[in-house]
Amino acid sequence: MNNETALKWYKQARHDLEMAEKNIEIEGYDVAAFLSQQSVEKLLKAIFAFEGRSIPRSHYIDELAQELHVAQEMLDDVLELTTDYMFARYPDVADHVPYEEYDKEIAREKVSRAQNIFERLKERLQGLEDDEDHEEEKHEEHDTIE
């Protein structure tokens, strides 16, 4: 893998986290929970790519985190988000319709856990943001030329 691939995963991860935050504002609490899980999944996959490893085809962020040997204390946050991949979307996973199971407090907790994971893992992607700044400069130069 290369930095370009890692950067794509990272940018989408950050976007998903931003959209999770915005869904709280519109009472899309189940969507906020799902996007929190998705943002962490994509962040972990960005780390795989950045470290030159192949990206696993798994949605189980607890397994991805363990394979990346993340700190044990971070696994609590990861485990808390893992179930939202299925639970937040499919009505046959639990006894209730997913959106009825989430409220503002739960959604905020999910987003907060994802933010915590991003903060704690940013050192694993050190240097990647420099690539992002360079990529944005190239796009700005291209837009100026046109």
C-alpha positions in Angstrom: 0.0 0.0 0.0 1.0 3.6 -0.3 0.4 7.0 1.2 -2.2 7.9 -1.5 -4.3 4.9 -0.6 -3.9 5.7 3.1 -4.8 9.3 2.6 -8.0 8.3 0.8 -9.1 6.1 3.7 -8.1 8.8 6.2 -10.0 11.6 4.4 -13.1 9.4 4.2 -12.7 8.5 7.9 -12.6 12.1 8.9 -15.6 12.9 6.7 -17.6 10.1 8.2 -16.8 11.4 11.7 -17.9 14.9 10.7 -21.2 13.6 9.3 -21.7 11.6 12.5 -21.5 14.8 14.4 -23.9 16.6 12.0 -26.5 13.8 12.3 -26.8 14.4 16.0 -28.1 17.9 15.1 -30.8 16.5 12.9 -31.8 13.7 15.3 -30.3 11.0 13.1 -28.9 9.3 16.2 -28.7 5.8 14.7 -26.9 7.3 11.7 -24.5 9.1 14.0 -23.7 5.8 15.7 -23.2 3.9 12.4 -21.0 6.7 11.0 -18.9 6.7 14.2 -18.2 3.0 13.7 -17.5 3.6 10.0 -15.1 6.4 10.7 -13.1 4.2 13.0 -13.1 1.3 10.6 -11.7 3.6 7.8 -9.2 5.2 10.2 -7.9 1.7 11.1 -7.7 0.8 7.4 -5.8 4.0 6.7 -3.2 2.8 9.3 -2.9 -0.6 7.6 -2.3 1.2 4.3 0.1 3.8 5.7 2.1 1.1 7.4 2.4 -0.8 4.1 0.1 -3.6 5.1 -2.7 -5.0 3.1 -6.1 -3.7 4.1 -8.3 -6.5 5.6 -11.8 -6.9 4.2 -13.4 -6.9 7.6 -15.9 -4.6 9.2 -15.1 -5.8 12.7 -13.2 -2.9 14.2 -12.3 -4.8 17.3 -10.4 -7.4 15.2 -8.8 -4.6 13.1 -7.7 -2.8 16.2 -6.3 -6.0 17.8 -4.4 -6.8 14.6 -2.9 -3.3 14.8 -2.0 -3.8 18.5 -3.7 -0.7 19.7 -3.5 0.1 23.4 -5.7 -2.1 25.6 -7.4 0.9 27.2 -8.5 2.1 23.7 -10.2 -1.3 23.0 -13.1 -0.4 25.3 -14.0 2.5 22.9 -13.5 0.2 19.9 -15.7 -2.5 21.4 -18.4 -0.1 22.2 -18.6 0.9 18.5 -18.2 -2.5 17.0 -21.8 -3.6 17.3 -23.2 -0.4 15.6 -22.1 -1.7 12.2 -25.1 -4.1 12.3 -27.3 -2.9 15.1 -27.7 0.6 13.9 -28.9 -0.5 10.5 -30.8 -3.8 10.5 -34.2 -4.2 12.2 -33.8 -7.9 12.6 -30.7 -7.8 14.7 -32.5 -6.8 17.9 -36.1 -6.7 19.3 -36.6 -3.1 18.2 -36.3 -0.9 15.2 -32.7 0.5 15.2 -33.5 4.2 15.2 -35.8 3.7 18.3 -32.8 2.4 20.3 -30.6 5.5 19.9 -31.0 8.9 21.5 -29.0 12.1 21.7 -27.0 10.9 24.7 -26.0 7.6 23.1 -25.2 9.2 19.8 -22.9 11.8 21.5 -21.2 9.0 23.4 -20.5 7.1 20.2 -19.1 10.2 18.4 -17.0 11.0 21.5 -15.6 7.5 21.5 -14.7 7.8 17.8 -13.1 11.2 18.4 -11.1 9.7 21.2 -9.8 6.9 19.0 -8.9 9.4 16.3 -7.0 11.5 18.8 -5.1 8.5 20.3 -4.1 7.1 16.9 -3.1 10.3 15.1 0.6 9.5 15.9 0.3 6.3 13.8 -0.5 8.5 10.8 2.1 11.1 11.4 3.3 12.5 8.1 0.1 11.6 6.2 -1.4 14.9 6.9 1.6 16.6 5.3 0.7 14.6 2.2 -2.8 15.8 2.5 -1.6 19.5 2.6 0.6 18.9 -0.4 -2.3 17.3 -2.3 -4.6 20.2 -1.5 -1.9 22.6 -2.8 -1.7 20.7 -6.1 -5.5 21.0 -6.5 -5.4 24.7 -5.8 -2.6 25.2 -8.3 -4.6 23.2 -10.9 -7.8 25.3 -10.3 -5.8 28.5 -10.7 -4.3 27.3 -14.0 -7.8 26.6 -15.4 
